[in-house]
Amino acid sequence: MTKTYDLEDRTFEFARAVRTFVKQLPKHTANFEDGKQVIRSSGSVGANYIEANESLSKKDFIFRIKICRKEAKESRYWLRLIDHGDSAQLSEDCRKLVQEAQELMNIFGAILRKSSTG
């Protein structure tokens, strides 16, 4: 039996997991600023996907999906910058979030390729 993924749910869970992760980070200026950035970009992935699903034209859909991919890529960037201190658990959590951001980028890239050729 294959598992069906709802991309709206998946992007929501990604944004929520990022928020949980950021709350656990060592408190210093760099993490405060990088944390704010990754919270914004991770939330924007799902918000723009919802907008894409409500788009009024194919051109608008493609534009929104491009933003989703861009925000996932930006989320990956900020996650890679964050300092997890000496915590092996935070390092592992961050690695998983970076991997999810990459997978989301790949999914949105595939949607773009299919939408552009169809």
Secondary structure as UniProt FT lines:
FT   HELIX           7..23
FT   HELIX           29..53
FT   HELIX           58..81
FT   TURN            85..86
FT   HELIX           88..117
//
